[in-house]
Amino acid sequence: MTGPPLTLVDLAAMPVSKLERVGPRKLESMEQVGIRSLLDLLTWYPRRYLDRSRESTIAELAAGEEALVLARVVSVESRRVRNHRVMVTAEFRDRSGRLRCTFFNQPWRKQQLETLIGDVEIAVFGRLELFQGRRQMTNPVIDPVGDRTGRIIPVYPQSEKARLTTWNLAEWTGQTLRRCAPRGIADPLPDEIRRRLGLIGRELAFTDIHQPADLHDVHAARNRLVFDELLRLQLALVRRKRELESSSLGIEHAVGPRSDEASVPGLVDRFIGALPYPLTGAQRRAGDEIAADLARPLPMHRLLQGDVGAGKTVVAVEAMLGAVQGGHQAALMAPTEVLAEQHAQGIRSMLAGLTIDDDGSLLGSRPVEVALLTGRTPAAERRRILAGLADGSIPFAIGTHALIEDAVRFASLGVVVIDEQHRFGVEQRAALRDVGSGDAVPDVLVMTATPIPRTAAMTVFGDLDLTVLDELPPGRTPITTEWLVGDEGEAAAWEAVRAEVADGRRAYVVCPLIEESAKLEASSAEEVHDRLRAGPLAGLEVGLLHGRMKADDKQDVMDRFRAGSVQVLVATTVIEVGVDVPEATVMVVLDADRFGIAQLHQLRGRVGRGSAASRCILLTSGPSGPDGSARLEALVRTRDGFELAEIDLDLRGEGTVMGDRQKGRSDLRLASLRRDREWVEAARSVALELVDATGVVTVPELAAELTLLDAEDEAFLTKS
């Protein structure tokens, strides 16, 4: 008896124990790799395919080439090498020649390969090396494929420890597809959308990804299944966004220049008019987008993304003044005390001369107060600030996570700005929204100076509206970036530092990342500081800044660096964001190949903030590996943070899309933010089309599939 077509939810509810010829040991093996349901099995996609019509032979492989060949095991031996490690050596053969494969520290390989000696064909994938004229591979991936003769053979990811072979997985997926055939697999995507995007049906896609007749079938199947994955993600994001917009009570801010509803008419206009420079076109567009959000009765959730030096702070202050203008308060939360203090100093300078009416004052007005609240705020000052925030007399608060402590309450918090959002946990970001009083949710502006690839922004921050500052303010001087190597390069770097200091300017020296250890980074910084003072930079005033110093000591060295009594600042990445010293014109980054592209780009942004030409010198002790070289060459070639972000995504991979739970693994089974940029945009567009204004997904079958998203992913989406 047949029923309606099987949905993905149906398949997720069917355990793999329903399959024939799957005993307890195989069930346990599948459990080890996370295959519990028939849906898990169907979405355990092949990682590559063998095209039997275009086989490469061992003799055809070139040295250094990464390739896959089909061969048979001839012999296997095992022996112990240094440090009690085991080396297994196997000899493979095809019709053209022999290939030696060596496996280090995999003692179980001997037994595995001995059982395959003879007529079983093995897919061997690795990089070919030539040693004394012999062809060999080290630690290749091997997949027993048996004696299958189909033209296209899928090769599945498998776990040697779980003893799952590609043969097993192909047999089980084939059995699943055969047993689904009488009822079929439902396709909830509306036909009009499927035709518009040129996508095949879902059932055909599952069949062709596992049992393709040719590689064209694989391409079409992959496109459909990639789109399905991305659409589920985007539907969850858009649904969350629309639910927030329809259910949350926001504040209708009085953002017009002379609004009758404004408590302080024209405050935003007076601020912009007093700036010593004109806004860029990008800043004006960003201000208009944010002002439109503030004027709506729905809470704003917007990501302000701008490259280093693009002028995000001015846009943020304009948004915050939009709240103050209407009689509300504004808060800015920064991840470090150094950055919070920098923001407070800069924003006080920007607001100098601006006043708001105050009937209790002799003059009838008072300056716009900017309060700074961090862990080092003195107790008496802290009590005064808490009282002023609670009664509304302090309109601006800038601080660290101290802003979300239980004692902090605002009379009427209207706008929240979160700077360098990636440094805060989801819970911390959510907590700042909740420190106001009343039922209204404050408008939230999230800022980052780390350029995010467009596809990643649409995925990770898909529940936020996106504003991009893609222009730099006039007067920013270009930064020349150089990559220098070895002792000679280091000598040239210290010569450059001395030359800049001799001209009255200042320099940063950034210490290498050793590992994720503040203690080790501090030791490294102290050692570099002492070495430079005694050697290459002897006679100069060299300061030290790292994360393990006391807050007062950090502030003292930064104040002296700004004033010029410290000429060279040796620091860890604590200076990565927010430090603004226009007189600093040269930066030397030691062991630069240990840093990622985004971090190096952020560090480089600490120079070039004044009118003098600036340099960033990337030092390495010797030649770097392929990825390190690619990163450094990209930084030398371009200062465009968005271009660098795309390069970084290509080099590094997207990792886990949702947060940091499993670094290096993507939550997407098949889709890639690198390869599938156009499908990310297509899925976003379709999701916006299929979710109504209240957050209801208008295709019930697609709404049901959202239950398949990982529970932790759903929580991440909800809170962020």
N, C-alpha and C positions, 0 to 999 in steps of 0.2 A: 504494500500500500504506500502510495506517495503522498506527500503533503506539500505545503507551500515551499518556495525556494528557501534554502538555508541562508540565514544571515550570519554576519561575523559574530554577533552575540551568541547565536546558536552554536557555532563552531567553537567558540571560547568556552562553552559549557560542556562540551563533549571531551572526556578524557582520552588520552592516547591508548589507554588500556582497552578501548573498543576495537583497536586494530587487531587483525589476525597475526599470529606468529610473533607476538610481542610478549615475552615472558618477564618474570620479575627482575632478572638482571638487566634486561634492556630498558625496562621502565625506570629502574634506578639510574641507569646511564643517562637517559633523557632528562630525568629530574635534575641531575647534576648540572646540565647546561641550560636549564630553564624551559625545557619543552614538556609542558604538562597537558595541553589541550590540542585538539586538531588545528585550531587557529595558530597556536604557537608553531606547530609543525609546518603549516602552509606558509607561514611568514619567516621560516628558517630558510632564507633564500640562498641559492648557489652563490659562491664567491667568485667563480670563474667557470668557463666552459672549455671543453676540449672539442675542437672541430676536427673530426677524424678525416675529413676530406683535405685538410691543410696541415698535416702533422709535421712538426719539426723533428729532426733526428739529432742524436748526440753529436754526430760529426759536423752538422751544420751550425752549431752554436759558436758564437764568437766570445772571446775572453772579455769579462766585464759585463756581459749581457745578462739581464735577468730574464729567465725563460722557463717554459714548461715543456717537458718531454715525457713520452710514454716509454717505460722500460720494464725489464724483469729483474728480480733479485737473483744474483748468481751466488754470492757468498757473503757471510757476515762474521765479523770477529770483534772481540771486546778486550780492552786492556786498561789497567790503571795508569794514570799519568800523575803529574805533580799535584800536591795537596789532596791526595786520595780521590781525585776526580776520575770518572770513568769516560773513556773515549770508545765509541762504537764506530767501526768502519764497515761500510757495505759496498759491494761491487754490483753495479747495475749494468745491463746490456740491452741494446736494441739491435736492429739489423745493420746499423752503420758503425757501431763501436761501443766502447766501454766508458763508464762514468763512475768515479769513486766518490762516495758521500761520507762525510765525517760528522758524527753527532757528539757534541760535548755535554757531559753531565746529564745524559738521558739513558741510564742503564737499562731501562725497560725496552729500549729500541731493539736490543739483540733478540729478545724472545719474539717481539712483534714481527721483525723482518724475517726471522728464521721460518716462521709459519707461512710466509709468503714466497719462499724460494720455489721456483718452478715456473708454472704457466700463468700466474696471476699478474696482470699488467698493473703497474704503479704509475700514477702521475707524480712526477718529481718537479718541484718548482723552487728555483733558487738562482743565485748568481754564479755563473761559470768562472772558474779560476783555472789557470794553467800552472802546473808545478812540475818542473823537470819533464816537460812535454806531455804530462798526463792531465786529462780533463777531470776536474773535481768540483764539488760544492761543499760548503760548510753549513751545517744545520738547515738543510732545505726543508720545505714543507712537503710531506708525502701523503698521497691519497690513493689507497688501493681502489681500483675501478673494475677489477675482475676481468671478464672477457666480453664485456658489452661491446656491441659493434655498431650501435646507433651512430649516425653522423655527428650529432651534437650531444656531448655527454656533460651533464651538470656536475660540478665539483663543489661539494658543500663544506662550509666551515665545520670542523669537528674537533672534539677534545680527545687527545690521545689517552689522557687519564681515564676518561669515561668509556674508552674503547668503542667509540661510535665511528663507523666508517662511512664514507660517502656512498658506498653501496647500500648500506642499511637505510640511510636517509632518503635516497632516491626511491627505494622500494616502498618505504612507508608513505612518502608523499604521493607516489603513483597510486597506491592502494586507497588513500584518502580521496583523491580526485575521482577514481572509479566509483567509489561508494557514494560520493556526492552527486554523481551524474544523474541518477533518476529524478531527484528533486531539483537539481541545479543550485547555483549560488546566486543569491539575490544581488541586484545592482540598484542601489538607492539613488545614484546620481541621475538627476533629470536628463532625459535624452537630449534636450535642446543644448544643455551645457556640455554634455559629452561630445556632441557633434561639433559645437563651436570650437572646442579645444582639440578636436581630432584624436580623441581617446577611444581605445577599444573597450569592450565590455569587461566587467570584473572577472567573470568566470573564465573567459578566454585568456585574460591576463594571468590568472593563477596557473592555468594549464601551460601557457607558453613560457612562463618563467621557469617552470620545472621540467617541461617536456617539449622544448622548442624543436621545430623542424629545421629552422635555420637561425642565424644570428639576428636577422631583421626582426623575427618574432620576439626575440629577447628584448630588443630595443623598445618595441611597441608595448610589450608587457611591463617593462620597467617603468616607462612613462606613466602608465595608468596607476600602478601600485605606489609609485612615488607621490603622485598627485593625491591619492587617497590618504596617505600618511600625513602629508602637509595640510590637507583640508581638515582632517580631524583636529589638528593642532590649532589651526586658524579659527575654526568654528568655536573651540573652547575659549580662545582669546577674545574674539568679537562678542560672543555671548556674554562673557564676563564684563566687557566694556559697556555693552548696552544695558545690562542689568544694573550696573553702577549708575549709569546716567539716568535710568528711569526710576530708580528706587531711592537714591541718595538726595537729601535736601542740601542744596548748595547755598551760596551767598551771591546775590546779584550786586556786584560791586559798581559803585558810581565812577565809571572810568572816563566819562566825557570831560573835556577840558574845563568846562564851566557848568558842570551838572548841578542843578538845584538840590539834588539829593546828597551831594558831596559835603562832608564835614569840613574839608579843607580844599575848596575849589582851586583847580589849576595846579595842584602840587606836582603832578607828573610833568606837566608842561614846563613848570619853573625849573624842575630838575634837569630836563633835557636842554632847556635854553641856557642853563648855566655851565654846561659841559664845555671844556676848552677845545673841543673838536666836534666835527659833525658825525652823526651816526652813519655807519655804512648802510648800504641798501639792504643787506641781510639782517642787520640789527633792526632796521625800521620794519621789515616784513615780520620778523619774530615778535616785535612789540605789538604789531597790529593783531597777529594771531592770538597772542596771549590776552590782549585787551578784549578781544571778542569772546574768549572763553570766560574771562572774569565777569563780563556783563550778563552771562547766561545764569539761569537759576540752578544749573547743574554744576557739580564740582569738577574743576579742571583736573585732568591727569595727563600731563604733557612732559615729554622728554626733550630737553634742550641740548642738542649735541653740537659741539663746535670744536674746531681744531685749537691747538695751543695758541693763545694770543688773539682769538677771534672776537673777544669782547663779550663773553657770556655774562660776566658780573654786572655790566651796565644794564643788560636786558633783565637780569634777575632783580636788580634794584628797582627798575621801572615797574616790574610786576608787583614787588612788595609795596612800593609807594601807591600803587593802584588800590591796595587794601587800606593803607593808612589814610588815603584821601577820603575814603568813605567811612572813616571812624573805626576801622578795625585794626588788628595788629598783624605783624609779619614775623616769621622766624626763618633763620637759615642755619642748617645743621651741616657741619663739616667733620670729616673723619679724624682729624688730628688737631691738637692744640695749636701747633705752628700755623696750620691753615686757617683755623678759626680766628686766631689773633691777626693774621694777615688780612683776612676779610674784614674784620672789625676796623682795622687801621685804614684800609682802602675805602671802605664804605663811609666811614666818618669823614674822610677827606672829600669824597664825592658830594656828601650832603651838607658840607660846611656852608652856612649862610641860609639854609632852608629853615623856615619856621612854620609852626602851626599855632592856631589861635588858642589862647589860654586866659580865661577871665580871671583866674587867680593870680596872674602875674602882673607886676606893676606896668609892664610894657604892653600887656594884652596879648602877648605871644611868647613862645619859647622855642628854642632849637629842637629839631627832630633828634631825640636821643636814641643812640645805638648802644644797647647794653651787651656786654660780653660775659657769657656764662660758661666756664669750663671747670675742670677739676681743681685748678689752682686759683680760682676766684676767692679772695679773702672772705671770711665768715660774715663780717658786717656788711660788706658790699653785696654778698650773696643774698642776705636777708632783705636789703633795700631793693634789689632787682626782683626778687620773688614777689615782694609787695607791689611793686610797680607794674609787673606783668599781670598780677591778679586784679588790680583795680583799673587797669587800662591806661595808666599814665605813661608807661613806657611802650612806645609803638613798635620798636624794632628790637629783636633778640637774635644774637648770633652766638653759636656755641657748638660744643661737641655733643656726645651722647648725654651730657649733663642736662640738656634741654628736656630729656624724656624721663627724668627721675620723678618719683611719686610726688615730691613737694612742688613741682612746677605746674602752675595752672595759669591760663591766659583768660582775660576777661572776654575777648572776642577775637580768636585767632582766625584771620581771613585768608592768608597765603602762607604756604610752607614751601621753602626751597631746600632741596637736599643736594648737596654738592658731592661730586665724585661718588655717585650712588653705589657703585660696585664694591665700595669699601664698607658698606653697611649691610648687616643682615636684614632679611625680609622683615623680621619681627621689629627691628629698630625703626625701619622706615614706616611701618604701620603704626607704631606707637606714637610717633610725632604727630600723625593725623589726629590722634585721640586726646591730645592734651588741652584742647580748647574746651569751652563750656557751651552748653546748649546742644541742640540736635543737629545743627548745620555742620556739614563736613567742609573743612577748609580746602581751598584750591591747592593742588600740589604740582610744583614744577621740579622735575628731576634734572640735574645738570651733570654732564660728563664732558671732560676734555679728552677722553679716549675715543677716537673715532671708531665707530662700529660699522662693519659692512652692512649695507642696506638690507640684505636678506636676513642677517642675524638680528638687526634692530626690529624687523618686521616679525620675527619669530619670538625672540626673548622678551621684547618690549611691545608685543603686539596689542596689548590692552592699553597702551599709551598713544596719544597723538604725538607725532614727531615733528619737531622744528629743527632745522639744520642751519647753522651759521657757516656759510661757505665762502666768506670773504674775510680778509684781514684788514684791520683799520690802517689808514695811511700813516706813514712814519715808522712802521715796523721795518727794521733793517734786516736784510737777508742774512742767514747763518750759513757759513761755509762748513761743510762736514767732510772730515778726512779720516781715512782708516790707515793707521800706521802700525808697523809690525816690528817686534824685537827690540833689542837694546838701542839700535840706531833711531828707531821711531820714538822710543821713550825719551831719548836725549833731545830730540826735536820738540817734543811736547813740552818739556820743562823749559826749554829755551823760549817757546811761545808764551808760556805763563809768565816768565820773568819780563818779557818785552811788554806785555799788557800791563803788568803791575808797575813797571817803570813809567808808563804813560798815565798813571793815576787810576787805573781800572782794577777790577777784581776778578778772581778765578775760582771755579769749583773743581775739586778732584773727587770723583765718585768711586767708591771702593767696590770691589767685586762682590757679587753674590756667592757665598760659599754654599749654603743650603738654607732651608727654612729654619733658621735659628738666629734669633736676635742677639744671643750671647756671642755666637761665632762671628756675626757681622760686626759687632762692636769691637771684638778683638782684632779683626782684620783692619777696621778703620784706625784703631789706636796704633797698630803696627805701621801702617802706611804713614800716618801723621808723624810718628817719631822718625821714621826713615827719611821723609822729605825734609823735615826741619834740620836734621843732622847732615843731610847730603845735598841733593839737587836744588832744594829751595832754601838752603841755609841763608840766614840774614833777612828773610821775609817773615812777616807776621802770619803764622799758619794756625788756623783754628780747627776745632774738631766738633762734629755734630753727629750723633747717632741715637737710635731709639731707646737705649738703656740709660741715657743721661737723665738727671732730674729736670723737671719742667723749668725751674728757674735757671738752671745752667744752660738749657737749650735757648731760652729766651735771651739770655745774656750774650751768648756767642752770636746769635742772629742779629741782635741790636748792634754789636760791635762790627759785624760784617757789613751791615747796611751803612754804618757811619764811616767805615774805612779803616778803623784801627786794626781789624783783621783783614788781611789782603787776599789770603787764599783759604778757602773753606774745604777741609777734607770731610766728606760726609758719606753716609749710606743713602739708600733711596728714600730716606725721610724727607729729602728735598724734592721728591718727584713731582709733587703738586703744590701749587699755591705760593711758593716762595718767589717774591718779586723784588729783585734788586737790579735796577736799570744799569748800574755801573759794572755789573758782572758781564764780561764780554768773551770769556773763554772757559770751556769746560773740557776736562780730560776724564774719560771713562776708562778705568782699568779693567782688563779682561772683559772687554765689551761683548765678546761672543757668548758670554754666559747669560746675557740679558735678552729678553724678548724684544721684538720690534716696537710694540706699543710702549714698553717701559723706556726704551732708549729715546723714542720720539718725545715722550713726556719730559724726560731729563733734559734733552736738548732744548726744550722750550723754556728752561730757566735762564738761558742767555738770549741775546737779541731783543731785550725788552727796553732798550734805550735807543739813542740815536747813533751810537757807534757800531761799526761792523763787528760781527761776532763770529767765533769759531767753535766748533765742537770736534774734539779729537777722540776717535775711537781707537783704543790701544789693545793689541793682542800680543801675547808672548811669541806666537808663531802662526803658521798657516792654520786656518779654521777648517772644520769639516764642511760638507756641502751645504747643510742648512745654515750654519753660522755664517759662512761666506755670503750666502744669498741674502741673509738679513742685513749684514753690514753693507753689502753693495747697494741694496735698496735704499738704505738710509743716506748713503753718499749721493745717490742719484736723485732723490726727491725729498722735498719737505712737505708734500701733500699728505696729511694724515689719513685722508680717506683712501688714497691710493695705497698707502702703506697698510691700512687695515685689510684691504682685499688681498694684498700679497701675503700678509700674516695668516689670513684664513687659508690660503692655498698651501702655505708651508706647514702650518701647524695642525690643520684640521679643525673641525668645529667642536670636537669634544662633546661633552654633555650639553645639550641645548638648555635643559632646565637646571640651572644652578651648578653645584659642585659635588654632586653625590658620587659620581664615578668618573674621575678625570680620564680623558682619553677614549671613553666609550660614548658613542652617540646614542641618544634615546631614540633616534629614528633608525628603523631596521634597514631601510633601503635608501631613503632620501639623503642627500648631502647638500648642505648649505653652499658648498663650493661648486659642485657640478650642476646643481639644479636651481640656480638662481631664478630662471624664468618661471619655474613651477612654483616657487615660493610666492612670487608676485601673482601668478594666476590663482593660486589657492586663496590668497588674501582677498582678491577681488571677488571670487565666488562666495567666500564666507560673508563678506559684507552684503552680498546680494541675498543670501539665504537666511540671515538672522534679522528678525524684525526689531522695531524700536524698543520693545520691552525685553529683548534678549531671548525670544523664543526662536529655536531653529525650525524653519517652516517645513522641512522635510522630516517627518517623525522618525523614519528609519535611520537617517544620518544623526539625529539627536540621540537615538539609542546607542549608536556606536561610540559616543563620547564617554560612555561608561567603561570603555576599553582602555582609556588613558590611565596611566599609572596614577595611583592615589596620591603619591608624593608630588607628581607633576601637577595634579589638580590643585593641591594645597598651595604649591608655589605660585600658580597662576592667580589664585584667589587672593593671596596676601600681597603680592607685589604690585 
